Amino acid sequence: MCKSESTKECEHPERLKGKPEECSPEQIKECHGDVKEHPCVKEK
């Protein structure tokens, strides 16, 4: 099974359930602590 491009950018791919931009605030907090923006989601 191939990993998508978005999982390559994720800092915690083992916790990723979909795309980084689909992470819930709870998932983001669990992976990154209290951050204002999800660091795994890069603006295009």
Sine and cosine of phi, psi and omega as CSV:
sin_phi,cos_phi,sin_psi,cos_psi,sin_omega,cos_omega
0.00,0.00,0.77,-0.64,-0.02,-1.00
-1.00,0.09,0.58,-0.81,0.10,-1.00
-1.00,0.06,0.60,-0.80,0.02,-1.00
-0.96,0.27,0.25,-0.97,0.02,-1.00
-0.84,0.54,-0.60,0.80,-0.08,-1.00
-0.92,0.39,-0.53,0.85,-0.01,-1.00
-0.95,0.31,-0.42,0.91,0.04,-1.00
-0.92,0.39,-0.46,0.89,-0.01,-1.00
-1.00,0.04,-0.21,0.98,-0.06,-1.00
-0.97,0.25,0.71,-0.70,0.02,-1.00
-0.97,0.26,-0.37,0.93,-0.03,-1.00
-0.73,-0.68,0.91,0.42,-0.08,-1.00
-0.88,0.48,-0.41,0.91,0.02,-1.00
-0.93,0.37,-0.36,0.93,0.02,-1.00
-0.99,-0.13,-0.17,0.98,-0.10,-0.99
-0.95,0.30,0.78,-0.63,-0.01,-1.00
-0.97,-0.25,-0.24,0.97,0.00,-1.00
-0.43,-0.90,-0.79,-0.62,0.08,-1.00
-0.99,-0.11,0.50,-0.86,0.02,-1.00
-0.81,0.59,-0.59,0.81,-0.01,-1.00
-0.95,0.32,-0.18,0.98,0.03,-1.00
-0.99,-0.11,-0.01,1.00,-0.02,-1.00
-0.90,0.44,0.64,-0.77,0.06,-1.00
-0.98,0.20,0.33,-0.94,0.06,-1.00
-0.83,0.57,-0.55,0.83,0.02,-1.00
-0.92,0.40,-0.67,0.74,0.04,-1.00
-0.90,0.44,-0.68,0.73,0.00,-1.00
-0.88,0.48,-0.70,0.72,0.00,-1.00
-0.90,0.44,-0.64,0.77,0.01,-1.00
-0.90,0.44,-0.64,0.77,-0.04,-1.00
-0.99,0.14,-0.61,0.79,-0.20,-0.98
-0.85,-0.52,-0.09,1.00,-0.07,-1.00
0.98,0.17,-0.35,-0.94,-0.03,-1.00
-0.99,0.16,0.99,-0.16,0.05,-1.00
-0.82,-0.57,0.46,-0.89,0.00,-1.00
-0.98,0.20,-0.60,0.80,-0.01,-1.00
-0.78,-0.63,0.51,-0.86,0.01,-1.00
-0.94,0.34,0.91,-0.42,-0.05,-1.00
-0.92,0.40,-0.31,0.95,0.00,-1.00
-0.99,0.14,-0.24,0.97,0.00,-1.00
-0.99,-0.13,0.91,-0.40,0.00,-1.00
-0.99,-0.15,0.70,-0.71,0.02,-1.00
-0.96,0.29,0.61,-0.79,-0.04,-1.00
-1.00,-0.10,0.00,0.00,0.00,0.00
